[in-house]
Amino acid sequence: MSEPAVSPLSDYVCELGEGPTYDPVSDTLYWFDIVNGLLVEHRSGYETKAHPLGRMASALAVVDDRRQLVSTEDGLYMRDAATGTLTLHTPVEADNAVTRSNDARVHPCGAFWISTMGKKAEKGAGSIYWFFKGELRRLFADITIPNSIAFTADGTVAYFTDSKTGLIMRTACDAATGLPVGEAKVFADRGGGSGDHDGSVVDLDGTLWNARWGEASVNAYAPDGKLTRSIAMPARQPSCPAFYGPKADRLAVTSAWADMDAGRRAADPQAGKTFLIDLPVRGRFESRVLI
């Protein structure tokens, strides 16, 4: 099996690049530099822009052609796509200065699974929440680093992880509401590797594509949890993939140089860039969130 070409989609460097999502209407890929409170916007043929948000933020969901919902350290904010104006919509752990937002994804029904974690990765400080039509519920608590939130195309299966456990979990899901049904079970184990499972997406074939933080790879898992492919990345800390392009048939992957000293950064010169994996995939566009 030949290795696909992997190249920088953008040379914009993030300390902690995360949360990529592609909007097919505007042909724009958005992602975040979490710790520096920046929303990065990339559109083919245009200069990559970074928008200061004034707070840590990690995920964006499209509401409609004018509005976006942004997950931040103190809640969900409505963002005007044209002006960048932020308006608080739903507070989330706003009274907890220890935590910030982290991984998130929109369920096919329009529910938004979002997560929190300690700003210093404090043990058990994080949670995963469900937001749907204005209602917010905590689904899972006592999580250190929530990641790998992803759903099958029919909405009947959800995935998530606490990266520190080395286990991606799988749970049945109500397709109409995006709520978990029954007990979560182990889907994939990192095995003997030293890296952590980070962000994931699931394609139309049910393959889960996972960024392996610390191991410079994006791994593909079949619906039964079997590792079927590992793609080498030019940065040691890839953080999250997203389906990209007008056909959602390529993978864009963010990365980070966070927690690297000068020597490690020199040895990893592309750390923090966002990459394009030139490998045809049967991807799909993110659903719009129902507020």
Summary of the structure (lengths in Angstrom):
residues: 291
radius of gyration: 17.1
end to end distance: 43.5
largest distance: 50.6
contacts: 1031
relative contact order: 0.17
helix: 4%
strand: 53%
